[in-house]
Amino acid sequence: MMEINIEKENQTLVRMYRALIQKAEPYIKEGDETIIRKAFKFAVNAHKDVRRRSGEPYIYHPVAVATIVVEEIGLGTTSIVAALLHDVVEDTDYTLQDIEERFGPKVARIIDGLTKITETTSKSESIQAENFRKMLLTISEDIRVVLVKLADRLHNMRTLSSMSLDKQLKIKSETEYIYAPLAHRLGLYNIKSELEDLSLRYSNRKVYNEISEKLEETEEQRKRFTKSFVKPLEKDLKKHNFEFRIKARTKSVTSIYKKMRKQGIPFEEVFDLFAIRIIFDSPLPEEKSVCWRIYSIVTDHYTPNVKRLRDWISVPKANGYESLHTTVMGPDGHWVEVQIRSSRMDEIAEKGYAAHWKYKEGSGKGGINKERGIEQWLNEVRDILEDDKSNAIEFLDDFRSNLFNKEVFVFTPNGDLRVFPHSATVLDFAFEIHTEVGAKCLGAKINGKLVPLNHELKNGDQVEILTANKSKANEDWLKFVKTSKARKKIKDYLREDKKQVASLGREVVERKFKQMKEPFNDKTVSQLREYFGLRTELDLYFKIGNGDIDHTEIKKFREMKEENQKSPKYVPEDAKEFKQKIRQIRKEGDELVIGEDMDSVHYSIAPCCNPIAGDDIFGFITINSGIKIHRTDCPNAVSLMANYGYRIIKARWASQKDEEYDVLLYIEGTDRIGLVNDVTKMISTQLRVNIKAISIDTHSSIFKGHITLSVRDSREAEKMIAKLKEIDGIIRINREV
């Protein structure tokens, strides 16, 4: 049992509070400290005697969140107070009315947005998705809810080690799924990078530790290189009387890992591990010209890669980010990214949304922040939020599609600039112009050339939409549109059409039930829906009205139900029974042991990631197929855990398990006579592993292919990959999902 020292804890709390006030000084007005102190004392009392899983007093958490809110996001008094009180309504007996009476409606509204929906008040299939939706809906009223939530999530991720493994996986998946992309979209790059790195730490600790250790080992080498690289630049910049500072920024562990996976290279071959950042001071009207003058000095000393010039000062990113990036050849033959930006641009890059609005207030008419960037995105988000017809999962999918990382810049026929997500299509452009234009879109002329609806937009395209009254929105359009606005409008059109057809289907069901003397009520309609395996009543009525389900099938449902009233074949378990099943399986401390528990619980290996003994795994409780075993790095893991965390169950492999698993390897390299023979010989003779399938294609002296092997566990697979890499000619080999 942990020894508790109340006096020492109180001293720590006082230090934390004083540090918070010190950091808040630049952001608060006279008299605000009194309000913050009042909120602090209220929170201390509300969370009295409550402790976190780590054993420390719970009050440490809200104070830490408030500190992140001010120090790393740059928000003011209202947000600090809300951060201090953000868990009071959810975790104590105090109500929103109590908060509003003491701290006003603004603080109460933020806390309401941060307070989770209870399971008893939600009828959703995913309580997590409903909570995401509730929080995100507040963007249209007060975006500070989301910003405080990001601070809350960051602190939870920083202290995640005290949680159980299944909770760690659930929380890190939510972070990857919605919070890290949201931080990126709001320009909070530092928070986004840390959230991603912490997520990687808990999903693939081995990779995280390996990259972190190698970054530490090469730190001195990078410092020496940086010193050598910037020396001539500093000399010239001082000579031209620039006020500046230069710093090096190392890539995040996650971005390095993504590059290693994408290019199939080891850590040692990732050359752009860091970027040089030149930050200067200048009056606002001169910033752009100063950027280009500094660019000229940089390229006087180092040769630039013309394909890697990124001008985000003329056209800022959609989240308000401004900077001039160039990649130059360094003195030792390595490419180096150089970022050039003003102090104002740097603060926006560091603090994101809060700094964006700070500078917008002073920009005036025709200033730097026109109806573009963050406020344009917020307007688009508000359009999405107006649609309350979709369920929580659909809503999240649409919202996430709007958290794009890359953009394309295109022009209307009149020369107006429009920003779209990477790989957006002509149809996205059409719906951006006007809903009716999108609904009647037939195609477009891009730079004078006729193109179809699904043609992807490229930077600099000038787009003219072609329409026809006979053109009508259809379900296939949803397959290639990228913007949430287009998806919403198409779904609206389809929904109206679907409702008309569904009304006919409803009449058919009601008539058939009357003929069969079956009561037409919510229960029997729900049973019919389950019988046909459909998600909603609207889907049921639509399929019947559209003729996809024959009328005679309804009669069969009645006959089969009469034959075996209790059979789960025709009436699958309802939500209540399902929740009871989950509670039974997920008792505190329960752990599914793969290889030993098959008799007591039905489970199977998920084909999407094909886990083998030794892989880190988890169980996912399905409604009709028992428990599916997934790898923790499964492509579907993030979405499953983020939306259905309550269905996750801890799982591990049995210590002794005499079984073989199929593992799929991707292999590529330079072709030579005898290479395939060398590969098969090593696998069969040296490694003594059975080859189940092999497929190799050669083109222009480069070969690519797949090999399926039988192995006992993941360690054997890793050993095999390491040995195969030693064969001359093999460039890349890795295990595929």
N, C-alpha and C positions, 0 to 999 in steps of 0.2 A: 504493500500500500504506500502511495506517495505521501511523503511528509509535507504538511502545509504550513508555511510561515506567513501568517496574515500580515504582520508588520512589513515584511519584505515585499509582499504583493502590493500593499498600499503604496509603498515608496515607488515601486515600478509604475503603478497607475498614475501617480502624481507626475512622474517624469514624462510619461506618454502624453498626458494632457498638456503639460507646459510646452512640449515639443510641437504639439498640434497648434496651439495658440501662436507660437513663434512663427511657424510656417504659414499660418493664416493671415498674419499682419498685412502683407501687401494686397490681400483680396477683400478685406472687411472694412466697414466704416466705423466711425466713432460710436460707441454704444453697443455694437454688435457682440462684443466679447461677453457682455452680460447675458445675452440671449443664448450664446453657445454654452456658457457656464451653467445656465438653467437647464438646458437640454442634457448636458453631461451629468449633472446631479440626478436628474429624473431617470436617466438610463442606468446609472449606478444603483439606484434604489430598485428599479424594475427588475434588474437582472441579479439582484442580491442573492448570494449563496448558490448561484447557478454556475456550473463549470462546463468547459468544453471537453471533447473526447481526450484531448492532450492532458487534461487535469488542471489547466490554468483557468483563472476566473473568466467567465464569459464576457464580462465588460471589456476585456482587452480587445476583443474582436471589433465591436462597433467603433472604438476609439481608433483602431488601426485602419478601418475602412474610411473614417472621416479624414485621417491623415493622408491616405491615398487620394481622396477626393480633392483635397486642396493642393497637395504637393505634386502629384503626377498628372492631374487633370486640370487644375487651376480654377476650380469652382469656388463660389462664395458662401456667405452665411447660411442661406436657406438650404443649400445642399449639405453643408457641414452638419447642420442640425438634423436634417433628415437621415444622414448617415449614422449619427449617434443613436437615433431612435428607430432605425430601420427594422429591427427584429422585435420591438416592444409589443406590437399588436398581435403578431403571429405567435410569440412565445410566452406572453404573460396575459393577465386578466384585463389589461387596459384595452380600451376600444378606440376606434378612429375618432369618435366624438370626443373622448378624453384628450386626444392629441390636438384636435382642432381647437378645443376650448383653451388649451394652454399655449399652443404654438402657431395657430392660424390655419386657414384653409390650404395654402400652398404646400406647407409641410405635410399636412394630412393627405393631400392628393398624391404626393410623391410616395408616402408610406403605403397608401392603399395600392398603388401600382406595384410595390415591392412585396406585398403580402400575398402568400400563396393561397390558391383555392384549396379548400379542404376536400378530401375524397368524398365525403358524405354529401357535399353540395354540387358535385359534378357528375353529369351523366355521360361524360366523354369516354371514348375508348382509350384515351391517353391523357391522364391527369397532368403529365409533364408538358405535353404539347399545349394543353389549355393554360397552364401557368405561363409558358412562353408567350402565348397569344395575349393573355391579360397584361403582361408587362409591355409587350411591343405596341399594344393599342394605345398606350399612353404617349407614344411619340407625337401623335397629333395634338396632344394637349400640353405636355411638358416633358421634353426630352431628358431632363435631369433624372427622371426615374431610371432610364437606361444607363446613364452615366454612373449613378450611384450603384446600380446593380453590377456594372463592370468592375467597380472598385471592390464591392463585396465578393464577387467571384474571384478576383485576383488574390485577395487575402485568403480565401478558402483554399485556393490552389497552392498558395505558399505554405499552408499548414495542413496539407492533405495527408501527410505521412501518418498521422494518428488515426486515420480512418481504416476500416476493414477493406480488404482487397476488392470486394464487389462494389462497395461504395466509391472507392477510388476510381474504378473503371467507369461507373455511372457518371460521376461528376466530371471526369476528364473528357468523356464523350460529349456531354452537354457543352462543355467548353469548346471543343473542336467544332461541334455542329453549329452553334449559334453565336457564342460570346466572342471568340477570336475573330471570326469574319465581321461581326458587328463593330468590334474595336477598330479593325482595319478600315471599315467604311466611314467611321467617324474621325479618321485621321490619327488615331491613338496608336502609332506604330510601335512604340516601346512596350505598351501594355499588350498589344496583339502578339508581339514576338515572345514576350515572357509567358503568356498564356499557352502559346503553341509549344514552347520548350518544356514547360511543366507538364503539358499533356503527353508529350513524347516520353518524358521521364517515367510516367506511370503506365504507358502502353508498351514501351519497348526500352526498358531500363538499360539493357545491355548496350544497345546502339547509342543511347544518350550518354552513358558513361564513357564509352570508347571515344566518341567525338569530343566530349568535354575534356578528357585526359589529353588527347592529341592537341587540342587548342591550347591547353596549359603548357604542354611540352614545347610548342612552337612560338610561344608568346614573345620570348626574348628575340628570336629571329625576326619576327614581324616588327618589333620595336626598332631594331637596327635598320631594317629595310625602310621603314617609314622615315626615320631620321635622315637617311641618305636621299630618299626621294624628295622630301619637302625642302631640303636645304637650298637648292637653287631657286625654288619658287618663292620662299620667304625673302630671299635677297632681292628679287625683282619686284615683289609686291611692296616691300618697304621703300624701294627706290622710287616707285610711282605713288608713294604717300597714301596707300590704302590702310584703313583701319580694319584689321582682320585678326582672326585666330584660325589655326588649323588643328584638326583632331582626326584620329583614325577610328573608324567604327567597324568592329568585327562582326561578320555575319552571325545570325543566330544559329544555334545547333540545328533547329528544324530546317532552316533554309539550306544549310550545308547537306543535311541528310536527304532532302528532296532532290538536290542537284546530283548527289551521288547515285540515287535510285534512277532518276530520269536519264542520266548519261551512262549509267552502268560503270562508274569509276570509283576507285578507292579514295579515301580522304586525301592522300598525298597528291592526287591529280586534280584536286579542286584548287585552282590557282587564285580565283578572286575571293579569298577568304575574308577580305576586308576592303573598305573603301576609305579614301581620303576626303575629308569634308573641309571646304574652305568657306568660312562664315565671315561676312564683312558687315560694316556699319555704313549706312548711307541714307540720305533723304529718300522718301518713298518715290518721288518722280524719277530718280536717277538709278533705281535698283536694276532695272532691266539692262541699261547700257553698261553698268558696272559689272554685271554678270558676264557679259560678252567680252569686256576688256580683260577680265581675269581669265576667261577661257582662252583668249589670245596668248596671254603669258604662259599658261599651262602648255599649250600646243607649240609654243616656241621652243620649249625644252623637251617635250615628249610627243612622239607621233601618235595622232588619234586614230581610232578605228571609226571610220565615217559611218559605218552601219550601226554603231552603238551610241549615237548622239541622241539624247532625250531632252527635248525642250518643253519643260513644264512651267516655264515662266510666261511664254506667250499664250499657251493654252493650259491652265492648271488642271490637275486631275480632278475627277468628279467629287472627291472628298476635300477639296480645297488645297491640296498639296502643291507647292510651288518650288521648283529647283531646276538647275541646269546640270545634267549629267553627261559626262563623256568618259569613254574608256580609252586609255592611252597605253602604249608599250613602255614598260618600265626599263630601268637600266640593266636588269638581268634577264630580259626576254620574257617577263611575265606581264600579263595584262593587269592594269590597275584602274579601278573606277574612281573618278574624281567628281565630287558633288559640289556645286557652287551655289550659294544661297545667301540672302541677307539675314540679319538677326531676326527680323520680322518673320521671314519665311521659315527660319529654323524653329521659332517658337510655335508656329502653326504646325510644323511637322512633329514637334515633341508633344504639344498639348492638344492638338487636333481641334475639336469643335469649339471649346471654350476660347481658345486664342483666335480662331476664325472670326467669332462674333465680336471679340474685343477690338480687332482691327477693322472690322466692317463698319462699326459705329463711327469711326473717324475717317472713313474713305469718302463719304459724301457722294453726291450725284456724279455718275460716270467714274466712280472709283474702281479699285482693283477687283472688288468682289461683286460682279454683276449678278444677274439672275442666273447663276450657274453654280457649280460646285455643291456644297453641302445643302444650301437652301433649296436648290433645284431638286436634289435627291429627296429632301424632306417633303417637298410638294408631291413628288411621285409616290412616296410612301403613304402620304395622307390619302391619295387616290385609292391605293390598295386597301387601306384600313377601312374605307367606307363600305367595302364589300364584306358583310357579316353573314353571307349565305354559305360560305364554304366551311367544312369542318376544320378542326384545329390542325390536323396533319397537312391538309391541302394548303391552309393558310401559311404554315411554316415553309412549305415547299416553295410557294410563290414569293414569300418574303426573302428566303435565302437566295433565290434566283436574282434578287436585286442587290445582293451584296457582292457584286462582281469586282474582281481585282484589276482587270485590264479593260481599257476602253478604246473605242475607235471614234474618230472625229469626222463627221460628214457634213455636207452642206445641202440646204434646200435650193430649189431653182432660183430663189431670190438672193442666195448667198449667205443666209443665216446659218450659224454653226449649231449642230446638234451632237450630243454625246451619247453613245450607246455602249452596252457591254460588248466585250470581245465576242465575235462570231454571231452578233445580232444580224437579222435578215431584213430584206425589203419589207416584209410584213410588219416587223417591229417598228420600222420607220413610218409606215402608213398609219398605224394606230397612234403613234406619237403625234402625228399631224392632227388627226381628228378621228373620233370613233367611227363615224360613218364612212370616212375614207378607208379605214382599215377593213370594215365589214364588206365593202364593195371592191376591195383591191383585186386587180387582175394580174398585175405585174408592175414593172417599172422600167424607166430608162435611166441607166447609170452612165454618166459621161457620154450621153447620146446613144448608148447601146442598149438594146432590149434585153431584159433579164427576167427570170421567173420569180415567183413569190419567195422561194426559199433561198435565193441568192444571198450570200453573206456579204455584209458591208465591209469595205476596206477604208483605211485612212485616206482622207482627201476626196472621196467619192462625192459627186454632185448627183442628187437623187430626185427624179421626177416620178411620182406615183401615177399609174394608169388604173382607172376604175371602170366598172361596168355594172349596171343594175342587176344583171343576171348572176353576178358573182355573189356567193353566200358563204358565210363562215361555216367551217365544218371541223370535225374532230381531228382530222389529219393536221390541221394548222398548228395544233398544240405540240406536235412533234418537233417543230423547228423554230418556234418563236423563243426568244431569250428574255425579253423584258417582262416583269410581272404585270405591267400595265396592259400589254397585249394579251397575256394569258387571262387576265381578269375579264377583259372585254369579250374575248372569244367565249369564255365559259359563261358569261352573262347571256350571250346570244344562244348558245347551245342549251343553257338551262331553260330559257323561255320555250324553245322548240320542244325540249324534253318534257316540260310541264304539260304542254298541249297533248302530246302523245300519251303521257302518263295518266292524264284525266280519263282518257278512253280506256286505258288498262284498268283503272280503278273501278270503272263501271262494270267491266267484264268480271272482275274478281267478286264484286258485290253481288252481281247477278248469279254467278256460279255458286257462291256460298249460300244464297237464298234457295237455289234449286236443291242443294245438298243438305239443307237445313242445318248448316254450320253457322255459328254466330259470327257476324262480321264485326270484330272488335280488335283492339290493339294486340291482344295475346295471340289470336289465331292468325292475324296477318303477319305477326312477327315469326310465328312458327313456319308459315309458308315461305317467308323470306329466307329463313335459315335452311329450309328444305332445299331451296334452289341455290343456296350458297352465295347470296347477295348481301351487300353491305347495308343498303338503305331501302326503305319502302319505296322511295322514288325510283330506284333502280329496278325494283320488282315490277311496279306498275308500268314503267317505260318498256321493259322487255316484253311484257304481256301485250301492251298496246301496240308495240312495234311488230309483233308476230314472232319475236325470237323465242318465246315460250308459248307452245301450243296450248289452247284452252283445255284440251283433254288431259294435260299434265296436272292441272289443278284437281281433277277428279281422282287421278292416281294418288296424289298426296293424301286425299281423304281416305281412300281405300287402304293404303299402307299404314296410315295412322290408326285406323280401326283394328288392323291385324295385330299390331304390336304397339299399343299406346305408350308403353314405357321405353321403347327402343330409342337409344340415342342416335340411331341412323337418320331418323327423320326430324327429330327435334334436338339438335345439339345443345349442350349445356348453355344456360343463359349466363349473363354477367355475374349474377350472385353466386352461382355454383362455381364459376371459374375462379372468382376471388377466394372462395373457400379452399379450392384446390391449391391455389398459390400459397395461401397462409399455411396450409398443411405441409407443403414441400419446403417452404422457406422458414422453418423454425430457426430460432436464434442459434447460430453455430453450425447449422446443417451444411454439409458439403457433399456434393455428388462425386463419387469415386468411380471414374470410368474404368470398366473392366471388372467391377465387383457388384455394382448396384443395379444391373439390368433386371434382376428378378423382382426387385421392389418398385422400381420406377422405369418407365419406358423412355429410352433416349436413343438418339441416332446421330451420326456424324453429318454436319451440314455440308452439302456439296459445294457451296459457294466458296469455301476456304479450305476444305479437306484437311482438318487438323490431324496430326499424327502424334504418337506418344512423345512427350518431351516439350511440345509446344505449350505456351501459356494459353489457357482456355477458359471459357465460361459457358454456362448453360443458359439457354433462352427458352422459356416456357411458352409453347405455342398453344393455340386453343384446341386444335384437333389432332395434332401430330406429336403429342408428348413433348419431350425436351430435345432441342437441337443443340449440339455441341459445336461452338465456333471458336476460332482462334481470336485472341484479343486484338490482333492486327488485321482481322477480316475486313474486307472493303465495306461490309454492311454493319460492322460492329458499332461504329459511331452513331449511325442513324438509329439502330435498335436500342442502344443504351440511352441515347438522348431522349427518345420518345417513349420508350417502354422500360424504363429502369426498374420498375416494380416487378417485371417478369424475369429479371436476371437472377441467376442462382450460382453460387460459387461451385467450381468444379476442379478436379485435379485427376491426374492419371494414377492408376494403381501402381505401387512400387515395383511389383513383379507382374509382367504382362507378356506372355509368349504369343505375340501376334505380329503380323506384317501389315504395312500400310503402303499405299501407292503415293509416290511423290513425283510431281511434274517439274522438270528442269528446263529452263530456256537456255540455249547455248548459241553463241555466235563467234565468228573469228575469220581469219584469212585462210582461204582454201589452199590445200596442198595435197599431193598424192600420199595416201596412207593415213590421213588425219582421222577419218571416221574409224578406221581400223584401230588406231591408237586409243581412241576414246572407248570403244567397245571392249578392247582387250584389257584396259585398266579396270573398267567396271567389273568385268566378268572374272578375271584371273586375280588381279592384285586385291581388289576390294571385295570380291566374291559376293556381288550383288546381282540379283536377277533383273534383266532388262525385259520389261513388259511391252514396250512400244518405242519406236524411234522414227523420227521424220526429219530429214535434212534437205534443205533447198540451197542450191549454189547459184549465184548470179554475179558476174563480173569479178570473179576471184574472192567474193565474200560469201560465207555460208551462214545460214540461220536455221534453227530447228528446235525441236522439243524431244526430250527423252523421258519416258515414264519408267520409274524403277520401284522395286519393292524394298522397303527398309523397315527396320525395327523401331527406330525412334528418330527424333530430330537431330540428336548428336551424330548419329551415323550419316544422316543426310548432309550435315555441315562438314563432316570429315571428308565425305566424298566430293563435295564441291571444291574444297580446298585442294585436294589431290588433282582433280581435273584441271584446275587453273594452272597447274604446273606444266601441262602439255603445251608444247610449242605451237603457236598459231591461235590458241583460244584467247579471245579478247575479253569476253564477258560470259559469265555463267551464273545463274541465280535461280532460286526456287520460286515458282509461280503459284499464285493462289488458285 
